Each structure stands twice: as C-alpha cells, then as structure tokens.
Amino acid sequence: METVVSPVTQSDIRLQVEPLLLEVADVVNSTLDLDTTLRRVAELVRKVIDYQIFAILLLNEKAQELHIRFQVGYPREIADRLRIKVGEGVTGLAAQRREAVLVNDVSQESQYINAVPNVCSELAVPLIVKNRVIGVINIEAEQRDYFREDHKRLLTLIASRMKLRVN
C-alpha cells in the first residue's frame, strides 16, 4: 500500500504563521525591557527556524554602522567589538537594500564578513520601523543551503511585526 503525502498548502502555512506573528506582536508590545524583548523574539524565531547563530544588530544612524545588541552563538569578544558599516557584509547589505539577503554559500559571497568560524549560510533581514531601518536580524548556519526562501519570507514577516522602541 502506497502512502500518499498531501502537499503543504498555503492555508496550512497561514494557520501556522498567524499565531506566531500574533505572538511576536504581543512580545514586542507587552515588554518594556528591550533585552527581554529581543531574547523572546529569538526564542520565537527558533520555534520556526532552527538556527545555530542568531543576532539582532541595531543601527547607529550617526556612524551608519550596525552593532550586536542581542546574540546567540557568537564568541563574546567578537559580539562586543563587531561593528558593520551599512553596505558591508551580508547584514550591512540587508540594511542598505532594505530587503532580506539570503546567502546559501558564504564562501561565494565577496561581501561576507567572517565573524564566526565554520559558517556556510546566512540570512539577514532588515528591521524597519516608520520607514527607518533600525537594525537587522541575522541568522547563520554551518551547513550550505541551510536557509530556504520560505525561511526568508517568514523572517521578513517576523521582522515586519517588530516595532521596537530604540533610541
């Protein structure tokens, strides 16, 4: 007897995504402490994308550079010192272009900044609030082709619900 696997439909995905987006909005709107908010967003993202390395970088508008505000998987000394100019690296490109950047093989990306050893895939999505880029969500993995287009769409949706209040 042959097993028939039904394809995942758009409505199936919507049923899974809508509660997640409501949860993201709830986290952002209910928590006053930025560090707690960022940690909870990282936990929510992990529910749908099993990342190895995660960071939320915030933009210093005056210097036009991104710095890590919250992270999982970065060595502490790198996380504390890393500054990425807008337009440089995958995260800087996402901020400059104001759109998600998915790199399946970082060894083939001339803009890639090697901050963590053994990374092969990266996905960076800008955080835009009131038409201003305020930062970037960045996830990385040690496998090539780890992130897919549906991850990109999902992380973009999550980022669009993150109406963070930052200075």
Contacts in CASP RR format, 6 or more apart in sequence:
PFRMAT RR
TARGET T0000
AUTHOR 0000-0000-0000
METHOD contacts of the structure
MODEL  1
METVVSPVTQSDIRLQVEPLLLEVADVVNSTLDLDTTLRRVAELVRKVID
YQIFAILLLNEKAQELHIRFQVGYPREIADRLRIKVGEGVTGLAAQRREA
VLVNDVSQESQYINAVPNVCSELAVPLIVKNRVIGVINIEAEQRDYFRED
HKRLLTLIASRMKLRVN
13 150 0 8 1.000
16 48 0 8 1.000
17 48 0 8 1.000
17 154 0 8 1.000
17 157 0 8 1.000
20 44 0 8 1.000
20 47 0 8 1.000
20 48 0 8 1.000
20 158 0 8 1.000
21 157 0 8 1.000
21 158 0 8 1.000
21 161 0 8 1.000
23 44 0 8 1.000
24 41 0 8 1.000
24 44 0 8 1.000
24 158 0 8 1.000
24 161 0 8 1.000
24 162 0 8 1.000
25 161 0 8 1.000
25 163 0 8 1.000
27 37 0 8 1.000
27 40 0 8 1.000
27 41 0 8 1.000
27 44 0 8 1.000
28 37 0 8 1.000
28 41 0 8 1.000
28 161 0 8 1.000
28 162 0 8 1.000
28 163 0 8 1.000
28 164 0 8 1.000
29 163 0 8 1.000
31 37 0 8 1.000
31 40 0 8 1.000
34 69 0 8 1.000
34 164 0 8 1.000
34 165 0 8 1.000
34 166 0 8 1.000
35 69 0 8 1.000
35 70 0 8 1.000
37 164 0 8 1.000
38 56 0 8 1.000
38 69 0 8 1.000
38 70 0 8 1.000
39 70 0 8 1.000
41 56 0 8 1.000
41 137 0 8 1.000
41 158 0 8 1.000
41 162 0 8 1.000
42 54 0 8 1.000
42 56 0 8 1.000
42 70 0 8 1.000
42 72 0 8 1.000
44 158 0 8 1.000
45 51 0 8 1.000
45 54 0 8 1.000
45 137 0 8 1.000
45 139 0 8 1.000
45 155 0 8 1.000
45 158 0 8 1.000
46 54 0 8 1.000
48 154 0 8 1.000
49 139 0 8 1.000
49 147 0 8 1.000
49 151 0 8 1.000
49 154 0 8 1.000
49 155 0 8 1.000
51 72 0 8 1.000
51 139 0 8 1.000
51 140 0 8 1.000
51 141 0 8 1.000
52 73 0 8 1.000
52 140 0 8 1.000
52 141 0 8 1.000
52 142 0 8 1.000
53 71 0 8 1.000
53 72 0 8 1.000
53 73 0 8 1.000
53 74 0 8 1.000
53 116 0 8 1.000
53 119 0 8 1.000
53 138 0 8 1.000
53 139 0 8 1.000
53 140 0 8 1.000
53 141 0 8 1.000
54 71 0 8 1.000
54 72 0 8 1.000
54 73 0 8 1.000
54 137 0 8 1.000
54 138 0 8 1.000
54 139 0 8 1.000
54 140 0 8 1.000
55 68 0 8 1.000
55 70 0 8 1.000
55 71 0 8 1.000
55 72 0 8 1.000
55 74 0 8 1.000
55 79 0 8 1.000
55 91 0 8 1.000
55 137 0 8 1.000
55 138 0 8 1.000
55 139 0 8 1.000
56 68 0 8 1.000
56 69 0 8 1.000
56 70 0 8 1.000
56 71 0 8 1.000
56 127 0 8 1.000
56 135 0 8 1.000
56 136 0 8 1.000
56 137 0 8 1.000
56 138 0 8 1.000
57 66 0 8 1.000
57 67 0 8 1.000
57 68 0 8 1.000
57 69 0 8 1.000
57 84 0 8 1.000
57 91 0 8 1.000
57 135 0 8 1.000
57 136 0 8 1.000
57 138 0 8 1.000
58 66 0 8 1.000
58 67 0 8 1.000
58 69 0 8 1.000
58 134 0 8 1.000
58 135 0 8 1.000
58 166 0 8 1.000
59 65 0 8 1.000
59 66 0 8 1.000
59 86 0 8 1.000
59 95 0 8 1.000
59 133 0 8 1.000
59 134 0 8 1.000
59 135 0 8 1.000
59 136 0 8 1.000
60 66 0 8 1.000
60 67 0 8 1.000
63 83 0 8 1.000
64 85 0 8 1.000
64 86 0 8 1.000
65 83 0 8 1.000
65 84 0 8 1.000
65 85 0 8 1.000
65 86 0 8 1.000
66 83 0 8 1.000
66 84 0 8 1.000
66 85 0 8 1.000
66 86 0 8 1.000
66 91 0 8 1.000
66 92 0 8 1.000
66 95 0 8 1.000
66 135 0 8 1.000
66 136 0 8 1.000
67 82 0 8 1.000
67 83 0 8 1.000
67 84 0 8 1.000
68 74 0 8 1.000
68 79 0 8 1.000
68 80 0 8 1.000
68 82 0 8 1.000
71 79 0 8 1.000
73 116 0 8 1.000
74 82 0 8 1.000
74 115 0 8 1.000
74 116 0 8 1.000
75 116 0 8 1.000
78 115 0 8 1.000
78 116 0 8 1.000
82 115 0 8 1.000
84 91 0 8 1.000
84 92 0 8 1.000
84 113 0 8 1.000
85 92 0 8 1.000
86 92 0 8 1.000
86 95 0 8 1.000
86 96 0 8 1.000
86 133 0 8 1.000
87 93 0 8 1.000
87 95 0 8 1.000
87 96 0 8 1.000
87 111 0 8 1.000
88 111 0 8 1.000
88 113 0 8 1.000
89 111 0 8 1.000
89 112 0 8 1.000
89 113 0 8 1.000
90 101 0 8 1.000
90 103 0 8 1.000
90 106 0 8 1.000
90 109 0 8 1.000
90 111 0 8 1.000
90 112 0 8 1.000
90 113 0 8 1.000
90 122 0 8 1.000
90 124 0 8 1.000
90 138 0 8 1.000
91 113 0 8 1.000
91 124 0 8 1.000
91 136 0 8 1.000
91 138 0 8 1.000
92 124 0 8 1.000
92 136 0 8 1.000
93 101 0 8 1.000
93 111 0 8 1.000
93 124 0 8 1.000
94 100 0 8 1.000
94 101 0 8 1.000
94 124 0 8 1.000
94 125 0 8 1.000
94 126 0 8 1.000
94 136 0 8 1.000
94 138 0 8 1.000
95 126 0 8 1.000
95 133 0 8 1.000
95 135 0 8 1.000
95 136 0 8 1.000
97 126 0 8 1.000
98 126 0 8 1.000
98 128 0 8 1.000
98 133 0 8 1.000
99 126 0 8 1.000
100 123 0 8 1.000
100 124 0 8 1.000
100 125 0 8 1.000
100 126 0 8 1.000
100 152 0 8 1.000
100 155 0 8 1.000
100 156 0 8 1.000
101 122 0 8 1.000
101 123 0 8 1.000
101 124 0 8 1.000
101 125 0 8 1.000
102 122 0 8 1.000
102 123 0 8 1.000
102 147 0 8 1.000
102 149 0 8 1.000
102 151 0 8 1.000
102 152 0 8 1.000
103 109 0 8 1.000
103 112 0 8 1.000
103 121 0 8 1.000
103 122 0 8 1.000
103 123 0 8 1.000
104 121 0 8 1.000
104 144 0 8 1.000
104 145 0 8 1.000
104 146 0 8 1.000
104 147 0 8 1.000
105 120 0 8 1.000
105 121 0 8 1.000
105 144 0 8 1.000
105 145 0 8 1.000
106 112 0 8 1.000
106 114 0 8 1.000
106 119 0 8 1.000
106 120 0 8 1.000
106 121 0 8 1.000
106 122 0 8 1.000
107 120 0 8 1.000
109 122 0 8 1.000
112 122 0 8 1.000
116 140 0 8 1.000
118 142 0 8 1.000
119 140 0 8 1.000
119 141 0 8 1.000
119 142 0 8 1.000
120 141 0 8 1.000
120 142 0 8 1.000
120 143 0 8 1.000
120 144 0 8 1.000
120 146 0 8 1.000
121 140 0 8 1.000
121 141 0 8 1.000
121 143 0 8 1.000
121 144 0 8 1.000
121 145 0 8 1.000
121 146 0 8 1.000
121 147 0 8 1.000
122 138 0 8 1.000
122 139 0 8 1.000
122 140 0 8 1.000
122 141 0 8 1.000
122 147 0 8 1.000
123 138 0 8 1.000
123 139 0 8 1.000
123 140 0 8 1.000
123 147 0 8 1.000
123 151 0 8 1.000
123 152 0 8 1.000
123 155 0 8 1.000
124 136 0 8 1.000
124 137 0 8 1.000
124 138 0 8 1.000
124 139 0 8 1.000
125 136 0 8 1.000
125 137 0 8 1.000
125 138 0 8 1.000
125 152 0 8 1.000
125 155 0 8 1.000
125 156 0 8 1.000
125 158 0 8 1.000
125 159 0 8 1.000
126 133 0 8 1.000
126 135 0 8 1.000
126 136 0 8 1.000
126 159 0 8 1.000
127 133 0 8 1.000
127 134 0 8 1.000
127 135 0 8 1.000
127 136 0 8 1.000
127 137 0 8 1.000
127 159 0 8 1.000
127 162 0 8 1.000
127 164 0 8 1.000
128 134 0 8 1.000
128 159 0 8 1.000
128 160 0 8 1.000
129 162 0 8 1.000
129 163 0 8 1.000
129 164 0 8 1.000
134 164 0 8 1.000
134 166 0 8 1.000
137 155 0 8 1.000
137 158 0 8 1.000
137 159 0 8 1.000
137 162 0 8 1.000
139 147 0 8 1.000
139 155 0 8 1.000
141 147 0 8 1.000
END
